[in-house]
Amino acid sequence: MKYELVVLGCGSGASSIYDGLVSSSFMLLRENEPFCLVDLGLCVGKQVLSYFGHFPEHILITHNHSDHAAELPVVLRVEQAQGRKLTVLAQEEVAHRLKTHRLAEHLSLMSAEELASWKTASSGEAIAVDDQVAVTFFEGVHSEFSCGFLLSIDGQPRLAYTGDSKLDEALYSQLDSAGVFIIDSRPKANAWHASFDEVKPWLKAGRYILGHGLDMTHVRVQKKQGWPLLLPGDRIEF
């Protein structure tokens, strides 16, 4: 069975607002049909509808920053009002923060459980998405509690993503078994994000960089220099 991901965006919170970039996100497809959206930050919803015409059944959220979860309340409420209850996949602490803070605008009307179905687990514990797919979350190191994840198909690790995290050997080692590994990185390191040079030792076949908020002209220059940067519209089989 064919599994692919389609990159929807590589923007940050600021670049989404000031430059119109779609926040970092990607869609997972099985036999060309979307089955799980990874992160739903600023500008992502419009991109989903433009590419696919509808939201998938599952939405995976890595953490509660606006460039990863800002549009979740609106999408869940609209879909619920139309009789469609989506499923949110998240590590249990991330889920708690989403339910308590991100969805607060709806909680006077209905509970988080009425808005969506929730599949959660502690770090390192697998969540069955369906009969074939499972996801396991691992904590990163970031300003907000954030998790990367390892996605397995029929028990085999196939796709991993760091989510937002600075370089963390423990996190990277847990994710490196996947055939496709997407690493959050920027040209220069800061307190909560790794630099290109820091992640360079981890780059091999099947490894990619999703860089937040990078100027697109700069990204294309970096790609020509050999950095495996992902751009909106890129499609990768995993």
Order of alpha helices (4+ residues) and beta strands (2+ residues): beta-alpha-beta-beta-alpha-beta-alpha-alpha-beta-alpha-alpha-beta-beta-beta-beta-beta-alpha-beta-alpha-beta-alpha-beta
